[in-house]
Every structure is written in structure tokens, then in C-alpha cells.
Amino acid sequence: MAPHRPRAVAFDVVETMFALDPVAAALERVGAGRGALDGFFASLLRDAFALGTTGDVRPFREVADAALGSLHPTLAPDQRGAVLDAFGTLDPHPDVAPALSRVADAGLPAIALTNGSAEVTTALFDRAGLDRLVAQVISVDEVGAWKPRPDPYRFAADTVDVAPGDLALVAVHAWDVHGAAAASLLTGWVSRGGADFPATFTPPDVQGTDLVAVVDALLALPERPPDSSMRPG
């Protein structure tokens, strides 16, 4: 089926909406070295995905702490804690507020779908003054499975009472876009770093260099015929 205008828009949070600069700075302060962020975050995701493959799940902070300890075994618990606490101090990218405002102006609900905790994520939106533009924060903790397994995406669709095919997922992570597509969601990829979308993944329905461009492209899609957008009974 050809892509169509969504009835709700879900946004990934970490890196898609909030930059990891404070975590990078915290890693450098505790002696992990300049440029340690990429390796740490990649290891965190790898370990979480491996757990998901075997049907296990652990909270974001626990997985992050274990990954950090494995990569940098000389760090004391309080040093690792300082790095993990930095996830609660992230600032939004400049395009977040205008993108959320476009979704609101279109009369659609915007939700956050995160592998992090709902408490920390909600605090980020409150701290940034964006809480009024986000209808709901959904954590994978509520589902018992991390993205990109299909469960979180389908749970998000159920939560906002739309069919999976009427919910769009917007993310900078190609693996997140691929997972959402596998769960039958509409998808929008933000190519912030200028990299090409991996050829092995299901390509996004729309893409752009920032959140505003992706949201505008989703909203410009043709309306789905009313009879085909009904949720199955």
C-alpha cells in the first residue's frame, strides 16, 4: 500500500530529539577519553538488542551501566553514575519545537516512544518546556521489549487508538525505522549526520535532513481513504 498521511506521530527520543552532548562531556570528565560516546552508546544498544533476541529485557540504566563498566572497568561506581545521570540533562535539538508544533497545528497527537525510562524522558520534556506539545511518553518498560522488536511500536499504536499503519515513527536511527516498518508503521528518517540509509533495511516512507523536513513530508502525504483506515475489530 502506498504511504499515506498519518493519524498520529511517534518520535524516538535519544539523539532524534535530544542530543547526547552532556553524556559525551561526562565521559570525558571521568577519564573515559574524548570521543568515548560513540563506542559507549553502540555497546549499550548492542547489549540491549542481544537481550531482546533471547527474550530478556533490562532497564535502560542497568544496561547502560553494564556496558560502561565493560568498556571502562577502571571507572568507579560513582563515576559511572555521573555519566548515567547526564542522560537526564540532555537538551533538545533546535528543530524539535517547530516539528512538534507542526504536528500539533495539523491536529495530530505527538508521542515519544523511547527505550529509556518514562520518568527521565518526561523530565526532559518538562525541563525543555516541550511537555505541552507531547501528548504522551511511552517507554519500552511498559511493554517488556526494546525497540526494534515489534511490540513497542504496536503498543504505541494501541495507546493512541490508531491502527499501526496510521502511526508514523520518526527517528535518526535506521534500525528504529526498520523496526517500525516491520511492525507496519509509517516511517520517517532524519539523516542528521549526512549518512546514507543502509541498503539492507526497509527504506523509510519519507526522509529529510531535520525533523521539520520529515514531519512536513509526512503531513504532505495523501489522505488514506476513510474505509481503509479503520482499526480491525
N, C-alpha and C positions, 0 to 999 in steps of 0.2 A: 504494500500500500504506500502511496506517495506521502511524504511528510506533510503534516497539517499544523495549523495554529494550536498551541497547547491550551489547556484549560487551567493549568497551574504550572508553576516553575519551581524546581528544586535546585538549590545551589550547593555544591561542595563548599567546604569552609576553609580548611588549611591550604594555603597557597592560592587557591582560587579567589577567596575573598580577603583573607588576612595573610600578610607577608610574614615570613619566618625570620626576619632580621633580628628581633630580640633573642631568639634562640641561638642564632649564629654568634651574636655578641656574648651571650652567656657561655657558650662553648669555649670561646677564645679566652674569656676571663678565668675559667677554671683550668686552663692549660691544655685543652684538647687540640689547640692549634687553629690557625687561620684556615678556613675552608673545610672545617670538620663537619659542617652542616649536611652537605650532600651525602656523605657516607653514612652519617647517623640516621638521617631520615630514610634513606634507601634500605638500611638494615632493619629499621623499625617496621617498614612496610613488608619487607621480605618475610620477617618472622611472623607478622600478623597473618599474611597470606598463607604461610605454611601451616599455621594453626588452623586456619579456616579450611584448608584442604583435608585435614584429618578430622574435621568436625568439632574442633576445640575452639574456645574463644576466651580471651583475657581482656581486661580493661585496657584502654589506651595507655594510661600512665604506667601500668605494670609492664606492658610490652616495651614501651619506650625506655623504662629504667633498665630492663634486662639487656636491651640492645646497646644502651650506653655503657653498661658495665662490661659487656663483652668486648666492645671496641676499645674502651679506655679503662682497663682493670685497675689502674692506679688511682682513679678518682674515688674520693671518699664519699660515703652516702650523702653527706650534706652538700657536696659539690654536684653530685648527680641531681639532688633535689633542687638546687638552684637553677640548673638547666631546665628541668621539667616544669618548674614554676614559671619560667619565661613563656611557656605556651599560653599563660593567662594574661600576658601583657602585649599580645600582638595588635598591631594597628591595621586598619583596612587599607586596601589599595584605593587610589583616588577614584577609580571607576565604579566602586561598589555602590555608593549612594545614588548616583544617577541611574545605574542599571536597575536597582531596586525601585526607584521612583517611576521608571518606565513601566515596570510590571504592575505597580500599583495604579498608575494612570490608565492602564489597559483593563483594569477591573479584575485582575487575576491575583490569586494568592501566591505569595513567595514564601518558600520554606527553606530551611537549612537542613541538609542531610549530611551528618558528619560521622566519621569513625572515632571522633573524640567524645568526651563526656558532654551531656546536655548542660550540666551546671557551668562548666568552664566556657562552653560556647555561648550560652545565654549571657553570661557576664561580659563576654567580648562585645556582643551586640549592644548591650546596655552601656558599656564604657564608651563605645564609639557613637552613641546616640542614634543607632540604627534600629533599635528594637521595635519602633512603631512601623517599620517597613517590612518586618518579618513576622508572618502570621504564626509560625511555629518552628521550634528547633526539635529535630528528630535525631536521636543518637542511635547508633547500631546496638548500644547496650539494651535498648528496648526489644531488640529482635533476637539477639544472641548469635549474630553473624556479622562479620565485617563486610563492607563493600570490598571487592566487586561481586560477591555472591549475590544471587538474585533477590534474596529475602528482604534486604533493606529497601530496595527500590520499590518492590511490590507493597511493602508495609507503608512506605511513604504515600503511594497512590491511594491505598485504603484509608489512610489517615485524613487525606484531604478530599476523600469521597469522589475520586475520578478513576476511570479505567487506566491501567498502566500506559496505554497508548495515547492518553491525553495529558500525561505528565511529562514535562521536559526536564532533563538533568543537564546542568551547566557545570563544566569543570575544566581545569587546566590539565588534569591527569588523563592521559589517553586510556589507561587501564580502567578508570572510572567511567569514561564514556563508553568503552567497550562493554563493561558490565551492565550499564544501564540499557544499552541496545539489546543485549542478550535477554534482559528482563522485559523487553517490548516497549521501553520508554522512547520518547523523542530525545534527541541529544544535541547539545551544542558544545563545541570545543573551543577553548580560548588558547590561542597559540602565543602566550606572553613571551616566551623565550625565542621565538622565531624558528623552532624546530619543526620538521615535517611530522605529520601524523603517521604512526607506524603502519606499514602496509599490511601487517598480519592481523590488525584489529579491524572490527567493523567500523567503517568511516562514519563520522558524525553527520547528522542531518544538516547542520549549519556550522560554520566556524567563523572566527574573526580574531583580530589581534587584541581585543579587550572585551570586557563584559558587556559594555554598551552595544558594541557591534553585534555580539552574539544574541543578546536579547532583542535588538531591533530586527535581526534576521528571523528569529523565531516568531515574533509578532507579525512579521510580514508574510508568513506562510498562509496559504489559503485556508479558509474555514473548512472544517470537516463537516460533511453532511450530517444533520441532526440525528437521523435514524441510525447512523453508523457509530455515533459517539456514546450510545447508551451503554451503561455498565451491564455486564451479564447478570442475569438473575440467579 
